[in-house]
Amino acid sequence: MIAKAKPSLTPREIEVVKLIWQELTAKEIATKLRISPRTVEAHRWNICQKIGAKTSVGIVKYALRAGVVKL
């Protein structure tokens, strides 16, 4: 059996994942990180592509499994 490689997220993408976990909107994340909401959406899209998620719920599930966040 071949082990799946863990997708490598950038430090900024990890920050975005943690803020999605906190249920912040793209606009709230943008304000907190001092970037545009469009950049937040680009990060979210890149994260989804890397981990194979379709929605923010998929990102949160990944965050829990990967240990990026804890309950």
N, C-alpha and C positions, 0 to 999 in steps of 0.2 A: 504494500500500500504506500502510495506517495503522500507525504505530508504537504498540506497546503501552506504556502508561505504567508506569513502575516503581512497584510498590506502596510506599507510604511506611510504614515501620515506625517505631514510637516508639523512643526511646533504650532504654527498658526491654525492649522486644521484641527489639531487637538484642542486648542483654545475654543474654537467654534463648536466642536462636539460638546465640550463641557458646558458651554452656554446654551446650546440646544437642549441639553439635559435639564437645565434650569428653567426650561419652557420660555425662554426669551424669544421675541420676534426678531426677524432680520433687522428691522430698524433699531431695536433695542441693542442687539449685538453690535451693530454698526456704531452706535453711539458709544458703547462701552469700549470698543477696540479702536475707535477713531478712524474708521474706514467707511466707505459708502455701503449702503444696503445692497447695491449691485455686486460689490466685491464679496459681501457675505454670501449672496446667492451663488456666486462663482465658486467659493470655497465649499459650500454645501453640495453643489453639483459634482465637484472633484472628489469629495468624500464619498458620495454615493457611487461614483464610477469605480473608485478604488476598492470599496467594500462590498459592492453588489447590492446596495440598498436602493429602494424605490422612493421611500418617504423618510421623514424625520423619525418616525417610529422605528424604522430599520436602523437608522443611525444610533438611536438610543439603545436598541437591542445589541448592536455591535459594541457600543461603549461599555455595557454591562459585561458582556462575554469577554472582552479584551482587557477588562480591568482599568479602563480609562476613568470610570466613575464607580462609586460604590453606593449601595443602598443605605 
